[in-house]
Amino acid sequence: MTELREKMIREMELRNLSENTQRSYLQAVYGLAKHYMQSPDAMSKQKIEDYLLHLKKEKKNALTTVGSVITGLRFFYNHVVVDEQLSPVVHLQKPPASFQRF
């Protein structure tokens, strides 16, 4: 297990996140790292945004799925990496539950 993954799990356990939430957050970070074949702590704001657009436009993930990824990445960059340059990404809003596709 990598040091980042261990730190993330520790932070989630300290906040008493459920097993399902932990799994979802870890999957969000893993998906980003796998997409670029790069450690998630070395990502640029541009890469993260491009990945989210990739999930939405190319993979055609549901907005709720993209919202879950945003939440997982927000947790990672707020509590594990704490990178001020990525703070705009961390503050991306999840799509509202009432949002309808056209």
The first five atom37 places (N, CA, C, CB, O) and aatype in JSON, in Angstrom:
{
  "aatype": [12, 16, 6, 10, 1, 6, 11, 12, 9, 1, 6, 12, 6, 10, 1, 2, 10, 15, 6, 2, 16, 5, 1, 15, 18, 10, 5, 0, 19, 18, 7, 10, 0, 11, 8, 18, 12, 5, 15, 14, 3, 0, 12, 15, 11, 5, 11, 9, 6, 3, 18, 10, 10, 8, 10, 11, 11, 6, 11, 11, 2, 0, 10, 16, 16, 19, 7, 15, 19, 9, 16, 7, 10, 1, 13, 13, 18, 2, 8, 19, 19, 19, 3, 6, 5, 10, 15, 14, 19, 19, 8, 10, 5, 11, 14, 14, 0, 15, 13, 5, 1, 13],
  "atom_mask": [
    [1, 1, 1, 1, 1],
    [1, 1, 1, 1, 1],
    [1, 1, 1, 1, 1],
    [1, 1, 1, 1, 1],
    [1, 1, 1, 1, 1],
    [1, 1, 1, 1, 1],
    [1, 1, 1, 1, 1],
    [1, 1, 1, 1, 1],
    [1, 1, 1, 1, 1],
    [1, 1, 1, 1, 1],
    [1, 1, 1, 1, 1],
    [1, 1, 1, 1, 1],
    [1, 1, 1, 1, 1],
    [1, 1, 1, 1, 1],
    [1, 1, 1, 1, 1],
    [1, 1, 1, 1, 1],
    [1, 1, 1, 1, 1],
    [1, 1, 1, 1, 1],
    [1, 1, 1, 1, 1],
    [1, 1, 1, 1, 1],
    [1, 1, 1, 1, 1],
    [1, 1, 1, 1, 1],
    [1, 1, 1, 1, 1],
    [1, 1, 1, 1, 1],
    [1, 1, 1, 1, 1],
    [1, 1, 1, 1, 1],
    [1, 1, 1, 1, 1],
    [1, 1, 1, 1, 1],
    [1, 1, 1, 1, 1],
    [1, 1, 1, 1, 1],
    [1, 1, 1, 0, 1],
    [1, 1, 1, 1, 1],
    [1, 1, 1, 1, 1],
    [1, 1, 1, 1, 1],
    [1, 1, 1, 1, 1],
    [1, 1, 1, 1, 1],
    [1, 1, 1, 1, 1],
    [1, 1, 1, 1, 1],
    [1, 1, 1, 1, 1],
    [1, 1, 1, 1, 1],
    [1, 1, 1, 1, 1],
    [1, 1, 1, 1, 1],
    [1, 1, 1, 1, 1],
    [1, 1, 1, 1, 1],
    [1, 1, 1, 1, 1],
    [1, 1, 1, 1, 1],
    [1, 1, 1, 1, 1],
    [1, 1, 1, 1, 1],
    [1, 1, 1, 1, 1],
    [1, 1, 1, 1, 1],
    [1, 1, 1, 1, 1],
    [1, 1, 1, 1, 1],
    [1, 1, 1, 1, 1],
    [1, 1, 1, 1, 1],
    [1, 1, 1, 1, 1],
    [1, 1, 1, 1, 1],
    [1, 1, 1, 1, 1],
    [1, 1, 1, 1, 1],
    [1, 1, 1, 1, 1],
    [1, 1, 1, 1, 1],
    [1, 1, 1, 1, 1],
    [1, 1, 1, 1, 1],
    [1, 1, 1, 1, 1],
    [1, 1, 1, 1, 1],
    [1, 1, 1, 1, 1],
    [1, 1, 1, 1, 1],
    [1, 1, 1, 0, 1],
    [1, 1, 1, 1, 1],
    [1, 1, 1, 1, 1],
    [1, 1, 1, 1, 1],
    [1, 1, 1, 1, 1],
    [1, 1, 1, 0, 1],
    [1, 1, 1, 1, 1],
    [1, 1, 1, 1, 1],
    [1, 1, 1, 1, 1],
    [1, 1, 1, 1, 1],
    [1, 1, 1, 1, 1],
    [1, 1, 1, 1, 1],
    [1, 1, 1, 1, 1],
    [1, 1, 1, 1, 1],
    [1, 1, 1, 1, 1],
    [1, 1, 1, 1, 1],
    [1, 1, 1, 1, 1],
    [1, 1, 1, 1, 1],
    [1, 1, 1, 1, 1],
    [1, 1, 1, 1, 1],
    [1, 1, 1, 1, 1],
    [1, 1, 1, 1, 1],
    [1, 1, 1, 1, 1],
    [1, 1, 1, 1, 1],
    [1, 1, 1, 1, 1],
    [1, 1, 1, 1, 1],
    [1, 1, 1, 1, 1],
    [1, 1, 1, 1, 1],
    [1, 1, 1, 1, 1],
    [1, 1, 1, 1, 1],
    [1, 1, 1, 1, 1],
    [1, 1, 1, 1, 1],
    [1, 1, 1, 1, 1],
    [1, 1, 1, 1, 1],
    [1, 1, 1, 1, 1],
    [1, 1, 1, 1, 1]
  ],
  "atom_positions": [
    [[0.85, -1.18, 0.0], [0.0, 0.0, 0.0], [0.9, 1.24, 0.0], [-0.97, -0.01, 1.23], [1.88, 1.32, 0.74]],
    [[0.54, 2.2, -0.84], [1.35, 3.41, -0.92], [1.13, 4.29, 0.3], [1.02, 4.19, -2.2], [0.14, 4.16, 1.02]],
    [[2.07, 5.19, 0.51], [2.0, 6.11, 1.64], [0.77, 7.02, 1.52], [3.28, 6.96, 1.72], [0.09, 7.29, 2.52]],
    [[0.49, 7.5, 0.3], [-0.69, 8.37, 0.1], [-1.98, 7.63, 0.42], [-0.73, 8.89, -1.34], [-2.87, 8.18, 1.06]],
    [[-2.07, 6.38, -0.04], [-3.28, 5.6, 0.22], [-3.46, 5.37, 1.72], [-3.22, 4.24, -0.53], [-4.56, 5.48, 2.24]],
    [[-2.37, 5.05, 2.4], [-2.43, 4.85, 3.85], [-2.89, 6.12, 4.55], [-1.06, 4.41, 4.38], [-3.71, 6.07, 5.47]],
    [[-2.35, 7.26, 4.12], [-2.72, 8.54, 4.73], [-4.2, 8.84, 4.48], [-1.84, 9.68, 4.18], [-4.9, 9.33, 5.36]],
    [[-4.66, 8.55, 3.26], [-6.06, 8.8, 2.94], [-6.98, 7.92, 3.79], [-6.32, 8.55, 1.45], [-7.98, 8.41, 4.32]],
    [[-6.66, 6.66, 3.9], [-7.47, 5.75, 4.72], [-7.49, 6.22, 6.17], [-6.92, 4.3, 4.63], [-8.54, 6.19, 6.82]],
    [[-6.36, 6.64, 6.67], [-6.29, 7.14, 8.05], [-7.2, 8.36, 8.23], [-4.83, 7.5, 8.43], [-7.95, 8.44, 9.2]],
    [[-7.13, 9.29, 7.29], [-7.97, 10.5, 7.37], [-9.46, 10.14, 7.31], [-7.62, 11.48, 6.23], [-10.27, 10.73, 8.02]],
    [[-9.82, 9.17, 6.48], [-11.22, 8.78, 6.37], [-11.69, 8.08, 7.65], [-11.43, 7.87, 5.16], [-12.8, 8.3, 8.11]],
    [[-10.83, 7.23, 8.2], [-11.19, 6.54, 9.44], [-11.33, 7.51, 10.6], [-10.15, 5.47, 9.77], [-12.21, 7.34, 11.44]],
    [[-10.47, 8.52, 10.65], [-10.56, 9.53, 11.71], [-11.89, 10.28, 11.65], [-9.4, 10.51, 11.61], [-12.39, 10.77, 12.66]],
    [[-12.45, 10.37, 10.45], [-13.72, 11.07, 10.26], [-14.91, 10.11, 10.27], [-13.7, 11.85, 8.96], [-16.04, 10.5, 9.97]],
    [[-14.66, 8.87, 10.61], [-15.7, 7.84, 10.71], [-16.53, 7.69, 9.44], [-16.61, 8.15, 11.87], [-17.75, 7.51, 9.5]],
    [[-15.86, 7.77, 8.28], [-16.58, 7.57, 7.02], [-16.92, 6.1, 6.86], [-15.74, 8.08, 5.82], [-16.15, 5.23, 7.27]],
    [[-18.04, 5.82, 6.28], [-18.48, 4.43, 6.1], [-17.55, 3.7, 5.14], [-19.92, 4.37, 5.58], [-16.81, 4.32, 4.38]],
    [[-17.6, 2.38, 5.18], [-16.79, 1.55, 4.28], [-17.11, 1.87, 2.83], [-17.03, 0.06, 4.56], [-16.2, 1.96, 2.0]],
    [[-18.38, 2.05, 2.51], [-18.77, 2.35, 1.13], [-18.22, 3.7, 0.69], [-20.3, 2.33, 0.99], [-17.74, 3.85, -0.44]],
    [[-18.28, 4.69, 1.57], [-17.74, 6.01, 1.25], [-16.24, 5.92, 1.04], [-18.08, 7.02, 2.36], [-15.7, 6.51, 0.1]],
    [[-15.56, 5.2, 1.9], [-14.11, 5.05, 1.77], [-13.76, 4.39, 0.44], [-13.56, 4.22, 2.93], [-12.84, 4.81, -0.25]],
    [[-14.5, 3.36, 0.09], [-14.27, 2.65, -1.17], [-14.48, 3.6, -2.36], [-15.2, 1.42, -1.28], [-13.69, 3.61, -3.3]],
    [[-15.55, 4.39, -2.3], [-15.87, 5.33, -3.37], [-14.78, 6.39, -3.52], [-17.22, 5.99, -3.1], [-14.36, 6.69, -4.64]],
    [[-14.33, 6.96, -2.42], [-13.3, 7.99, -2.46], [-11.98, 7.43, -2.99], [-13.09, 8.59, -1.07], [-11.31, 8.07, -3.8]],
    [[-11.62, 6.24, -2.53], [-10.38, 5.61, -3.02], [-10.48, 5.33, -4.51], [-10.1, 4.31, -2.24], [-9.5, 5.5, -5.24]],
    [[-11.64, 4.89, -4.97], [-11.83, 4.61, -6.38], [-11.72, 5.89, -7.22], [-13.18, 3.94, -6.62], [-11.18, 5.87, -8.32]],
    [[-12.22, 6.99, -6.7], [-12.14, 8.27, -7.41], [-10.68, 8.67, -7.64], [-12.87, 9.38, -6.63], [-10.3, 9.07, -8.74]],
    [[-9.88, 8.56, -6.61], [-8.46, 8.93, -6.7], [-7.71, 7.94, -7.58], [-7.81, 9.0, -5.3], [-6.87, 8.33, -8.39]],
    [[-8.02, 6.65, -7.42], [-7.38, 5.61, -8.23], [-7.69, 5.83, -9.71], [-7.85, 4.2, -7.78], [-6.81, 5.69, -10.56]],
    [[-8.93, 6.16, -10.03], [-9.32, 6.38, -11.43], [-8.53, 7.51, -12.06], [0.0, 0.0, 0.0], [-8.09, 7.4, -13.2]],
    [[-8.35, 8.6, -11.32], [-7.57, 9.73, -11.81], [-6.12, 9.31, -12.05], [-7.63, 10.9, -10.81], [-5.55, 9.6, -13.1]],
    [[-5.52, 8.64, -11.08], [-4.12, 8.21, -11.19], [-3.94, 7.22, -12.34], [-3.65, 7.57, -9.88], [-2.96, 7.3, -13.09]],
    [[-4.87, 6.3, -12.49], [-4.79, 5.31, -13.56], [-4.94, 5.96, -14.93], [-5.87, 4.23, -13.37], [-4.25, 5.59, -15.87]],
    [[-5.83, 6.93, -15.03], [-6.07, 7.61, -16.31], [-4.79, 8.25, -16.84], [-7.15, 8.67, -16.14], [-4.51, 8.18, -18.04]],
    [[-4.03, 8.88, -15.96], [-2.8, 9.58, -16.37], [-1.54, 8.77, -16.11], [-2.71, 10.9, -15.65], [-0.44, 9.17, -16.5]],
    [[-1.68, 7.62, -15.44], [-0.52, 6.81, -15.08], [0.5, 7.67, -14.31], [0.13, 6.18, -16.35], [1.69, 7.66, -14.6]],
    [[-0.04, 8.41, -13.33], [0.76, 9.37, -12.57], [0.19, 9.44, -11.16], [0.76, 10.78, -13.25], [-1.01, 9.26, -10.95]],
    [[1.05, 9.71, -10.2], [0.6, 9.85, -8.82], [-0.39, 11.02, -8.71], [1.8, 10.07, -7.87], [-0.16, 12.08, -9.3]],
    [[-1.48, 10.84, -7.98], [-2.48, 11.9, -7.88], [-1.98, 13.16, -7.19], [-3.68, 11.4, -7.16], [-2.56, 14.23, -7.37]],
    [[-0.93, 13.07, -6.41], [-0.4, 14.27, -5.75], [0.45, 15.1, -6.7], [0.41, 13.88, -4.53], [0.91, 16.18, -6.32]],
    [[0.67, 14.62, -7.92], [1.47, 15.35, -8.91], [0.6, 15.92, -10.03], [2.54, 14.44, -9.5], [1.13, 16.37, -11.05]],
    [[-0.71, 15.9, -9.86], [-1.63, 16.36, -10.9], [-1.74, 17.88, -10.89], [-3.0, 15.74, -10.7], [-1.62, 18.54, -9.86]],
    [[-1.97, 18.4, -12.08], [-2.25, 19.84, -12.21], [-3.76, 20.04, -12.19], [-1.61, 20.42, -13.52], [-4.53, 19.11, -12.4]],
    [[-4.15, 21.26, -11.95], [-5.57, 21.63, -11.98], [-6.15, 21.27, -13.35], [-5.76, 23.15, -11.68], [-7.25, 20.73, -13.44]],
    [[-5.42, 21.58, -14.39], [-5.87, 21.31, -15.77], [-6.14, 19.81, -15.99], [-4.82, 21.81, -16.78], [-7.15, 19.44, -16.58]],
    [[-5.24, 18.98, -15.51], [-5.41, 17.53, -15.69], [-6.65, 17.02, -14.96], [-4.15, 16.78, -15.19], [-7.39, 16.19, -15.48]],
    [[-6.86, 17.52, -13.76], [-8.02, 17.08, -12.98], [-9.3, 17.5, -13.68], [-7.97, 17.65, -11.55], [-10.24, 16.7, -13.81]],
    [[-9.35, 18.74, -14.13], [-10.54, 19.21, -14.84], [-10.75, 18.43, -16.14], [-10.42, 20.7, -15.14], [-11.89, 18.08, -16.48]],
    [[-9.66, 18.16, -16.87], [-9.77, 17.38, -18.11], [-10.29, 15.97, -17.83], [-8.41, 17.31, -18.82], [-11.07, 15.43, -18.61]],
    [[-9.85, 15.39, -16.73], [-10.31, 14.05, -16.35], [-11.81, 14.07, -16.07], [-9.54, 13.54, -15.12], [-12.54, 13.17, -16.49]],
    [[-12.28, 15.08, -15.35], [-13.71, 15.18, -15.05], [-14.53, 15.36, -16.33], [-13.97, 16.35, -14.08], [-15.6, 14.78, -16.47]],
    [[-14.02, 16.15, -17.26], [-14.7, 16.32, -18.55], [-14.68, 15.01, -19.34], [-14.04, 17.45, -19.36], [-15.65, 14.68, -20.02]],
    [[-13.59, 14.28, -19.26], [-13.48, 12.97, -19.91], [-14.56, 12.02, -19.38], [-12.07, 12.36, -19.69], [-15.22, 11.32, -20.15]],
    [[-14.73, 12.0, -18.07], [-15.75, 11.12, -17.48], [-17.14, 11.51, -17.97], [-15.69, 11.19, -15.95], [-17.97, 10.65, -18.26]],
    [[-17.38, 12.8, -18.06], [-18.7, 13.29, -18.44], [-18.97, 13.13, -19.93], [-18.84, 14.74, -18.05], [-20.02, 12.61, -20.32]],
    [[-18.04, 13.59, -20.77], [-18.29, 13.65, -22.2], [-17.94, 12.37, -22.95], [-17.53, 14.78, -22.79], [-18.72, 11.9, -23.78]],
    [[-16.78, 11.81, -22.67], [-16.32, 10.65, -23.44], [-16.83, 9.33, -22.86], [-14.81, 10.63, -23.49], [-17.28, 8.45, -23.6]],
    [[-16.77, 9.2, -21.55], [-17.24, 7.97, -20.91], [-18.74, 8.01, -20.66], [-16.51, 7.72, -19.6], [-19.37, 7.0, -20.36]],
    [[-19.31, 9.22, -20.79], [-20.75, 9.44, -20.62], [-21.27, 8.94, -19.26], [-21.51, 8.74, -21.74], [-22.35, 8.36, -19.15]],
    [[-20.44, 9.18, -18.23], [-20.87, 8.84, -16.88], [-22.03, 9.73, -16.47], [-19.7, 8.97, -15.87], [-22.12, 10.88, -16.89]],
    [[-22.91, 9.2, -15.65], [-24.02, 9.98, -15.12], [-23.47, 11.11, -14.27], [-24.99, 9.08, -14.28], [-22.38, 11.01, -13.69]],
    [[-24.23, 12.19, -14.2], [-23.78, 13.34, -13.4], [-23.6, 12.98, -11.93], [-24.78, 14.49, -13.54], [-22.74, 13.54, -11.25]],
    [[-24.4, 12.05, -11.44], [-24.23, 11.62, -10.05], [-22.9, 10.9, -9.86], [-25.39, 10.71, -9.62], [-22.26, 11.02, -8.82]],
    [[-22.48, 10.15, -10.87], [-21.18, 9.46, -10.81], [-20.06, 10.47, -10.81], [-21.03, 8.48, -11.99], [-19.12, 10.37, -10.02]],
    [[-20.13, 11.45, -11.7], [-19.11, 12.5, -11.75], [-19.11, 13.28, -10.43], [-19.35, 13.47, -12.96], [-18.05, 13.65, -9.93]],
    [[-20.28, 13.52, -9.89], [-20.37, 14.19, -8.6], [-19.68, 13.41, -7.49], [0.0, 0.0, 0.0], [-19.04, 14.0, -6.62]],
    [[-19.82, 12.09, -7.52], [-19.15, 11.25, -6.52], [-17.63, 11.32, -6.68], [-19.62, 9.79, -6.65], [-16.9, 11.34, -5.69]],
    [[-17.16, 11.36, -7.91], [-15.73, 11.49, -8.16], [-15.23, 12.83, -7.64], [-15.41, 11.34, -9.67], [-14.18, 12.91, -7.01]],
    [[-15.98, 13.89, -7.91], [-15.61, 15.22, -7.41], [-15.5, 15.21, -5.89], [-16.64, 16.28, -7.86], [-14.56, 15.77, -5.32]],
    [[-16.46, 14.57, -5.23], [-16.44, 14.51, -3.77], [-15.21, 13.77, -3.26], [-17.72, 13.85, -3.25], [-14.57, 14.2, -2.31]],
    [[-14.88, 12.64, -3.89], [-13.7, 11.88, -3.5], [-12.41, 12.65, -3.72], [0.0, 0.0, 0.0], [-11.52, 12.64, -2.87]],
    [[-12.32, 13.33, -4.86], [-11.13, 14.13, -5.14], [-11.04, 15.33, -4.2], [-11.13, 14.61, -6.59], [-9.95, 15.71, -3.76]],
    [[-12.18, 15.93, -3.91], [-12.21, 17.06, -2.97], [-11.65, 16.61, -1.61], [-13.66, 17.62, -2.82], [-10.84, 17.31, -1.01]],
    [[-12.1, 15.45, -1.14], [-11.6, 14.94, 0.14], [-10.09, 14.74, 0.06], [-12.3, 13.61, 0.52], [-9.35, 15.16, 0.96]],
    [[-9.63, 14.11, -1.0], [-8.2, 13.82, -1.16], [-7.36, 15.1, -1.14], [-7.95, 13.07, -2.47], [-6.37, 15.18, -0.41]],
    [[-7.76, 16.08, -1.94], [-6.95, 17.3, -2.02], [-7.14, 18.24, -0.83], [-7.29, 18.04, -3.29], [-6.27, 19.08, -0.59]],
    [[-8.23, 18.11, -0.1], [-8.42, 18.93, 1.11], [-7.75, 18.33, 2.33], [-9.9, 19.1, 1.38], [-7.22, 19.07, 3.16]],
    [[-7.77, 17.0, 2.47], [-7.35, 16.37, 3.72], [-6.09, 15.52, 3.62], [-8.44, 15.54, 4.23], [-5.48, 15.2, 4.64]],
    [[-5.7, 15.14, 2.42], [-4.54, 14.27, 2.28], [-3.36, 15.04, 1.69], [-4.87, 13.06, 1.39], [-2.27, 15.03, 2.27]],
    [[-3.56, 15.68, 0.57], [-2.47, 16.4, -0.1], [-2.39, 17.85, 0.38], [-2.66, 16.36, -1.61], [-1.3, 18.37, 0.6]],
    [[-3.53, 18.5, 0.53], [-3.64, 19.9, 0.95], [-2.73, 20.78, 0.06], [-3.25, 20.06, 2.46], [-1.71, 21.3, 0.5]],
    [[-3.16, 20.93, -1.18], [-2.42, 21.7, -2.17], [-3.22, 22.94, -2.52], [-2.12, 20.84, -3.44], [-4.29, 22.85, -3.11]],
    [[-2.7, 24.1, -2.17], [-3.4, 25.36, -2.41], [-3.65, 25.62, -3.89], [-2.61, 26.51, -1.81], [-4.65, 26.23, -4.25]],
    [[-2.74, 25.16, -4.75], [-2.91, 25.39, -6.19], [-4.1, 24.61, -6.74], [-1.64, 25.01, -6.95], [-4.67, 24.98, -7.77]],
    [[-4.46, 23.54, -6.08], [-5.58, 22.72, -6.56], [-6.88, 23.1, -5.87], [-5.29, 21.26, -6.33], [-7.91, 22.47, -6.13]],
    [[-6.86, 24.11, -5.02], [-8.07, 24.46, -4.29], [-9.24, 24.83, -5.2], [-7.78, 25.6, -3.37], [-10.37, 24.54, -4.83]],
    [[-9.04, 25.46, -6.38], [-10.21, 25.7, -7.23], [-10.89, 24.4, -7.66], [-9.8, 26.5, -8.47], [-12.11, 24.34, -7.77]],
    [[-10.11, 23.38, -7.91], [-10.67, 22.08, -8.28], [-11.43, 21.49, -7.11], [-9.57, 21.1, -8.75], [-12.5, 20.91, -7.27]],
    [[-10.87, 21.64, -5.95], [-11.49, 21.09, -4.75], [-12.86, 21.72, -4.52], [-10.59, 21.31, -3.53], [-13.74, 21.09, -3.95]],
    [[-13.03, 22.94, -4.96], [-14.29, 23.64, -4.73], [-15.28, 23.49, -5.88], [-14.02, 25.09, -4.49], [-16.3, 24.17, -5.89]],
    [[-14.99, 22.61, -6.83], [-15.97, 22.33, -7.88], [-17.26, 21.85, -7.23], [-15.43, 21.29, -8.9], [-17.23, 21.13, -6.24]],
    [[-18.35, 22.23, -7.79], [-19.64, 21.85, -7.24], [-20.15, 20.58, -7.9], [-20.66, 22.98, -7.41], [-20.01, 20.39, -9.1]],
    [[-20.73, 19.74, -7.1], [-21.41, 18.57, -7.65], [-22.65, 19.06, -8.38], [-21.77, 17.52, -6.52], [-23.24, 20.08, -7.99]],
    [[-23.07, 18.35, -9.43], [-24.3, 18.74, -10.1], [-25.48, 18.6, -9.14], [-24.53, 17.89, -11.36], [-25.5, 17.67, -8.33]],
    [[-26.45, 19.5, -9.2], [-27.61, 19.39, -8.32], [-28.39, 18.11, -8.62], [-28.51, 20.61, -8.45], [-28.44, 17.66, -9.76]],
    [[-29.0, 17.55, -7.61], [-29.76, 16.3, -7.76], [-30.9, 16.46, -8.76], [-30.32, 15.84, -6.41], [-31.3, 15.49, -9.4]],
    [[-31.41, 17.65, -8.9], [-32.55, 17.88, -9.77], [-32.13, 18.13, -11.23], [-33.35, 19.05, -9.27], [-32.98, 18.32, -12.09]],
    [[-30.81, 18.14, -11.5], [-30.34, 18.44, -12.84], [-30.8, 17.36, -13.82], [-28.83, 18.57, -12.86], [-30.65, 16.17, -13.54]],
    [[-31.33, 17.76, -14.94], [-31.8, 16.83, -15.97], [-30.89, 16.95, -17.18], [-33.28, 17.11, -16.37], [-30.44, 18.04, -17.52]],
    [[-30.63, 15.82, -17.81], [-29.88, 15.84, -19.07], [-30.79, 16.32, -20.18], [-29.31, 14.43, -19.42], [-32.0, 16.11, -20.13]],
    [[-30.21, 16.98, -21.18], [-30.97, 17.46, -22.33], [-31.07, 16.39, -23.38], [-30.35, 18.71, -22.93], [-31.68, 16.6, -24.43]]
  ]
}
